[in-house]
Amino acid sequence: MTDALYNKHVVVGITGGIAAYKIPDLVRRLRERGAEVRVVLTANATQFITPLTLQAVSGHTVHCDLLDPAAESGMGHIELARWADIVCVAPASANFLARLAHGFGDDLLTTLCLATTAQIVVAPAMNQQMWQNSRTQANLAILQQHSIAIIGPAIGDQACGDTGPGRLVDPADIVAQLADSLSARTLEGISVLITAGPTWEAIDPVRGLTNHSSGKMGYATAAAAANAGAKVTLISGPTALAPPAEVTLVPVTAAREMHGAVQDRIDHCDIFIAVAAVADYRPVRKARQKIKKNESRMTLELIRNPDILASVTARRNAPFTVGFAAETSDLKAHATHKLRRKRIDLIAANAVGDGIAFGSDTNALTLIDNNGAIEIGPAPKLELARTLIAEIAERYHAKASAQDS
Ligand code: C5P
């Protein structure tokens, strides 16, 4: 399958912020994926990074001025605006977001944004207080109304010493999201139901049984499906993640609750993707009060939870079903066995344990169906999810047309 970025024209706009130092890495990654890149710097950006650096990594003259006769005779703002398949502004400062929201055209980058019909994507980076300021938030709402995509910001330590939302999203993830924006809408109008995250099986009001699932792979899969044009419902156990844009989130806690939420919606979905790490067992009883440590030993009696995935494939009109298999040994053999036993259309198997897969930002998957196995990744989870969705879409459409004929 061709990379969504291959031969694509990407204008990278850089505005004045300390995160500008990360952009040569972004440009390098885009070119590695086959994209052609032209860089535009605002006047403030040149205080943080030199045009020469970006010229070296992009392989082309960098554009800084709107009214530069030399530039206008070559690739001026209108040519750049027409040339672009996508415009990515990273880092996007609060000032730039405000000017973009209000239609300013007082420098090369804002003018180019006004003149282009390409998708504009902004990756904001700023102090957390500036990000949370109601005026910045109001500007973002305007940008969203104008179909400008917003990537991030990430939460964490900031250059100014603060901690909070405002960090530039990792260049690898920006690249993955740009690829998403450019990829074909292979699931346009298709309903996709996804389970994600761990479940929590209460022992008493303060304790419970759970696992290491962070929900990242499920949320990335939901984001990729939405980007491919699907109507996505994400049924999620407890995670620390924000739901992706344009995805309906149904938060649940225990496996039985997740099962109920799936049953309520399964009749209306075309594709079901079970990514959640569902607890196989729950305590027989949940103590009403916190259990006291009176005894030197205690026994916890467990009972099987419903197998959500198996309950879906057992239905007469089961949707196209994808199951995940997290294995610590004999990955392929166990996954193939699961494919047959649960009558799943496609298994995405990953090796877990020793810090692999759970909680990490990268992953690798073996996709297994009745026709054999293929490997995808290792790659950032968002990128991997995009490939996974493309593979699912191909198989879903093939199965649907085989059933029609
Ligand atoms: O058989 P095993 O539990 O390893 O299968 C894993 C797959 O089944 C995952 O896709 C997981 O989301 C799903 N599953 C489920 N309900 C359960 C247990 C697992 O849907 N109770």
Boltz pocket constraint, residues with backbone or C-beta under 6 A from the ligand:
constraints:
  - pocket:
      binder: B
      contacts: [[A, 195], [A, 255], [A, 274], [A, 275], [A, 276], [A, 277], [A, 278], [A, 279], [A, 280], [A, 305], [A, 306], [A, 307], [A, 308], [A, 309], [A, 310], [A, 322], [A, 323], [A, 324], [A, 325], [A, 326], [A, 338]]
      max_distance: 6.0
